[in-house]
Amino acid sequence: MHKSVTDSIVCEEMMIPSDTAGIALFVRRKRRSDLVRFSADRTVLFVAGSTYPASTTFDLRLDGLSWMDHLAHQGNDVYLVDVRGYGRSSRPPEMEAPPSDHQPIVRTPVAVRDVASAAAFIRSRRDLDKINLIGWSWGTTLMSRYASENAAHVGKLVLIAPQWLRTTPSAADVGGPLGAYRIVERSTTKSRWLNGVPDGKKDAILPPAWFNAWAEATFANTGLGTDKLRAPNGTVQDSRDYWASGKPLYDPSLLTMPVLIVHADLDRDCPMEMAQTVFSKLSAAPYRRWVEVGEGTHSVFMERNRWQVFGAVDGFLDEEAPA
């Protein structure tokens, strides 16, 4: 375990066991140095999407502050986990072979088990019955499925750009046969990120220096140099077999905790109608909320208008529902 203190924020990094021999999960935790009382309503776990790790998205310092830092400064005990095959977690052995040697790996049930391992670790070390969950993109499917199966252990659920049934192509799926994993090239990432954004607004929405900071962090230590990374294809196969085939991967009506959906108007990966459909199906949530952010993409929480996401999530996590 590695621990450091910066700007009154304590950072711990650790590898925890998964439920699979030989696979360890990278977990980072941040909290204020004066935080000594830990509670369910002030404990948060992040999980990311189908291509990039949590560790270089939610804890990316832009203008000196990451979303993880922000939540820690607000008095939260904040964790993130990289699902196996992503970021600093163990790579399944199939990722060391040519991709065509194996079927797509790290499918949704496997990734949900990694979320469960991280959530159980957090609850156990702080003796908590519940924690709050924040998922982005594919991570919304992981968090929702975990929450639907473990409702007693989830306080509140935040879904950033939720997946749902789709009739449009997935941006992560270029078609053709799928191997165990895919190679993502740094040179293609900015155009995909800003897909659909008018040319005159691109630098305003995503400052070039912010993109470069993200790319430097995300493509470091991948084992493929500084311009490529490997991403498991399980999520792409699941998108074909489920979302694109009219079959949901979870049932929103089983989510019995408060739910916040945050979506941005220029998101081409998860169009607005997806998020609207999920919102409409949250029939068991004690209360539910939708926040639409203007001038933002699928990665709005790493863009100029990220403060709107931060504010919406702060308010949702802080509030106490009237009895």
C-alpha positions in Angstrom: 0.0 0.0 0.0 1.3 3.5 -0.9 0.2 6.6 1.0 0.9 10.3 0.3 -0.4 13.6 1.6 -0.8 16.6 -0.8 -2.8 19.8 -0.2 -4.4 18.3 2.9 -5.6 15.3 0.9 -4.4 11.8 1.9 -4.0 9.4 -1.1 -3.7 5.7 -0.7 -3.0 3.2 -3.5 -3.4 -0.5 -3.1 -3.9 -3.7 -5.0 -6.8 -5.9 -3.6 -7.6 -9.4 -4.6 -10.4 -10.1 -7.1 -12.4 -13.4 -7.0 -10.0 -14.9 -9.6 -6.6 -16.3 -8.7 -3.8 -14.2 -10.1 -6.0 -11.1 -10.8 -5.5 -8.1 -8.5 -7.5 -4.9 -8.7 -6.0 -1.4 -8.4 -7.8 0.8 -5.9 -7.1 4.4 -5.1 -8.5 6.2 -2.1 -8.5 9.9 -1.3 -9.8 11.8 1.7 -9.1 15.0 3.6 -6.4 14.6 6.2 -8.7 15.8 9.0 -11.4 13.3 8.1 -11.6 10.8 11.0 -15.2 9.7 11.0 -16.3 7.5 8.1 -19.9 7.1 7.2 -22.0 5.3 4.6 -23.4 8.6 3.2 -19.9 10.1 2.8 -18.2 7.1 1.1 -18.1 7.0 -2.7 -16.8 4.5 -5.3 -16.1 5.4 -8.9 -15.9 3.0 -11.9 -15.2 3.9 -15.5 -16.3 2.9 -19.0 -15.4 0.4 -21.7 -12.2 1.8 -23.0 -10.3 3.9 -20.4 -9.4 3.3 -16.7 -11.0 5.0 -13.7 -7.6 6.0 -12.5 -6.9 8.5 -15.3 -10.4 9.9 -15.7 -11.9 10.5 -12.3 -8.5 11.4 -10.8 -7.2 13.6 -13.6 -6.0 16.9 -12.3 -7.2 19.7 -14.5 -6.3 23.2 -13.3 -4.8 21.4 -10.3 -8.0 19.6 -9.3 -9.5 16.2 -10.2 -13.1 15.2 -9.5 -11.8 12.8 -6.9 -9.9 15.6 -5.2 -13.1 17.8 -5.3 -15.2 15.1 -3.6 -12.5 14.5 -1.0 -12.3 18.3 -0.2 -16.1 18.1 0.3 -15.6 15.7 3.1 -16.1 12.4 1.3 -14.0 9.2 1.6 -13.5 8.6 -2.1 -12.4 5.4 -3.9 -11.9 4.3 -7.5 -11.3 0.9 -8.9 -9.8 -0.2 -12.3 -11.7 -3.2 -13.5 -9.3 -6.1 -14.6 -7.6 -5.5 -17.9 -7.8 -1.7 -17.4 -5.3 0.8 -16.0 -3.2 -0.5 -13.2 -5.2 -3.6 -12.4 -4.0 -7.1 -13.5 -4.3 -8.0 -17.2 -5.9 -11.3 -17.8 -3.4 -13.7 -19.4 -5.4 -13.5 -22.7 -4.2 -9.9 -23.1 -0.6 -11.1 -23.5 -1.5 -13.3 -26.5 -2.5 -12.0 -30.0 -6.2 -10.8 -29.7 -7.4 -13.3 -32.3 -6.3 -16.2 -30.1 -9.2 -15.8 -27.7 -12.8 -14.7 -27.4 -13.7 -11.2 -26.0 -12.7 -11.0 -22.3 -14.0 -9.1 -19.3 -17.6 -9.3 -20.1 -20.1 -7.5 -17.9 -20.7 -10.2 -15.3 -17.0 -10.5 -14.7 -16.6 -6.7 -14.4 -19.6 -6.6 -12.0 -17.7 -9.1 -9.8 -14.8 -6.7 -9.7 -17.0 -3.9 -8.6 -18.4 -6.2 -5.9 -14.9 -7.1 -4.8 -14.0 -3.4 -4.4 -17.3 -2.5 -2.7 -16.9 -5.3 -0.2 -13.4 -4.3 0.5 -14.4 -0.7 1.2 -17.4 -1.7 3.4 -15.3 -4.1 5.4 -12.4 -1.8 6.1 -14.7 0.9 7.4 -17.4 -1.4 8.8 -20.1 0.2 6.7 -23.4 -1.4 5.5 -23.7 0.9 2.4 -21.6 3.1 0.1 -22.5 5.5 -2.8 -21.7 4.5 -6.4 -20.8 6.7 -9.4 -20.5 5.0 -12.8 -19.8 6.4 -16.3 -20.8 4.9 -19.6 -20.3 1.1 -19.4 -19.7 1.8 -15.7 -23.3 2.8 -15.4 -24.3 -0.7 -16.5 -21.8 -2.2 -14.0 -23.0 -0.1 -11.1 -26.7 -0.5 -12.0 -26.4 -4.3 -12.3 -24.4 -4.5 -9.0 -26.9 -2.2 -7.3 -29.9 -4.2 -8.5 -28.4 -7.3 -7.0 -27.0 -5.7 -3.8 -29.5 -3.0 -3.0 -29.0 -3.3 0.7 -25.4 -2.2 0.2 -26.0 0.9 -1.9 -26.9 4.3 -0.5 -27.2 6.4 -3.7 -26.4 5.8 -7.3 -25.1 8.3 -9.8 -25.2 7.4 -13.6 -23.1 9.6 -15.9 -24.2 8.9 -19.6 -26.0 5.7 -19.0 -26.1 2.9 -21.6 -29.4 1.5 -22.8 -30.9 -0.3 -25.9 -29.4 1.3 -29.0 -30.3 1.6 -32.7 -27.2 3.6 -33.5 -23.7 2.1 -33.8 -21.5 2.0 -30.7 -18.5 4.3 -31.0 -16.4 1.6 -29.4 -17.4 -1.0 -32.1 -15.7 -0.7 -35.5 -17.4 -3.8 -36.7 -15.9 -7.1 -37.9 -14.8 -10.1 -35.8 -13.9 -9.5 -32.2 -10.8 -10.8 -30.5 -10.0 -10.9 -26.8 -9.1 -7.2 -26.8 -8.6 -4.2 -29.1 -5.8 -1.8 -29.7 -6.8 1.9 -29.1 -4.5 4.4 -30.7 -3.9 7.8 -29.1 -4.1 9.5 -32.5 -7.8 8.7 -32.9 -9.0 9.6 -29.4 -9.5 13.3 -29.7 -11.7 13.1 -32.8 -13.8 10.4 -31.2 -14.1 12.5 -28.0 -15.2 15.5 -29.9 -17.5 13.7 -32.4 -20.4 16.0 -33.2 -18.9 19.1 -31.6 -18.9 22.1 -34.0 -15.3 23.1 -35.0 -15.7 26.5 -33.4 -16.5 25.1 -30.0 -14.0 22.2 -29.7 -11.2 24.1 -27.9 -13.8 25.9 -25.7 -15.4 22.6 -24.6 -12.1 20.6 -24.3 -9.1 22.9 -23.8 -6.1 21.3 -25.7 -4.0 21.3 -22.6 -6.6 19.3 -20.7 -6.8 16.7 -23.5 -3.1 16.4 -23.6 -3.0 15.9 -19.8 -5.6 13.1 -20.1 -3.7 11.5 -23.0 -0.4 11.6 -21.3 -1.9 9.9 -18.2 -4.0 7.4 -20.1 -1.4 6.1 -22.5 1.5 5.9 -20.0 2.7 2.5 -18.8 0.5 0.5 -21.2 3.3 -1.8 -22.2 2.8 -0.6 -25.8 4.7 2.6 -25.8 3.0 6.0 -25.3 0.6 6.0 -28.1 -1.4 2.7 -27.8 -3.3 0.8 -25.2 -5.2 -2.5 -24.9 -8.9 -2.5 -24.0 -10.8 -5.8 -23.3 -13.5 -6.5 -25.9 -16.1 -8.0 -23.5 -18.1 -4.8 -23.4 -18.2 -4.6 -27.2 -19.4 -8.1 -27.5 -22.0 -7.4 -24.8 -23.1 -4.3 -26.7 -23.8 -6.5 -29.8 -25.4 -9.3 -27.9 -27.6 -7.2 -25.6 -27.9 -3.4 -26.1 -28.0 -3.7 -29.9 -30.2 -6.8 -29.8 -33.0 -5.3 -27.7 -31.9 -7.1 -24.5 -31.1 -5.0 -21.4 -28.2 -6.0 -19.2 -30.0 -4.9 -16.0 -33.5 -3.9 -14.9 -33.8 -0.2 -13.8 -37.1 -1.1 -11.9 -34.9 -3.1 -9.4 -33.0 0.0 -8.3 -34.5 0.8 -4.9 -32.1 3.6 -4.0 -32.1 7.3 -5.0 -30.7 7.7 -8.5 -29.2 10.7 -10.3 -28.7 10.7 -14.1 -26.3 13.3 -15.6 -26.1 13.7 -19.4 -24.6 16.2 -21.7 -26.3 17.5 -24.9 -23.5 16.7 -27.3 -23.0 13.1 -26.2 -22.9 10.9 -29.3 -21.9 7.7 -27.5 -25.0 7.7 -25.3 -27.7 9.8 -27.0 -30.3 11.6 -24.9 -33.0 9.1 -25.6 -31.0 6.3 -23.9 -30.8 8.3 -20.7 -34.4 9.3 -20.9 -35.5 5.7 -21.2 -33.4 4.6 -18.2 -34.9 7.6 -16.2 -38.4 6.6 -17.1 -37.9 3.0 -15.8 -36.7 4.0 -12.3 -40.0 3.1 -10.9 -38.7 1.8 -7.5 -36.3 4.6 -6.7 -37.4 6.7 -3.6 -36.6 9.7 -5.8 -34.8 10.2 -9.1 -33.3 13.2 -10.8 -32.1 14.1 -14.3 -29.5 16.8 -14.9 -28.8 17.8 -18.5 -25.5 19.8 -19.1 -25.2 22.0 -22.1 -22.0 22.2 -24.2 -20.6 18.9 -23.1 -19.8 15.5 -24.6 -19.7 11.9 -23.3 -16.7 12.9 -21.2 -18.3 16.1 -19.8 -16.7 15.7 -16.3 -13.3 16.2 -17.9 -14.3 19.3 -19.9 -14.7 23.0 -19.3 -18.3 22.6 -18.0 -17.3 19.8 -15.5 -18.2 22.1 -12.6 -21.8 21.6 -13.5 -21.4 17.9 -13.1 -19.6 18.4 -9.8 -22.3 20.7 -8.5 -25.1 18.3 -9.4 -23.5 15.3 -7.8 -22.5 17.3 -4.7 -26.1 18.4 -4.2 -27.4 14.9 -4.7 -24.9 13.3 -2.3 -25.3 16.0 0.4 -29.1 16.1 0.6 -31.2 14.3 3.1 -34.7 13.3 1.8 -37.6 14.5 4.0 -39.1 11.8 6.1 
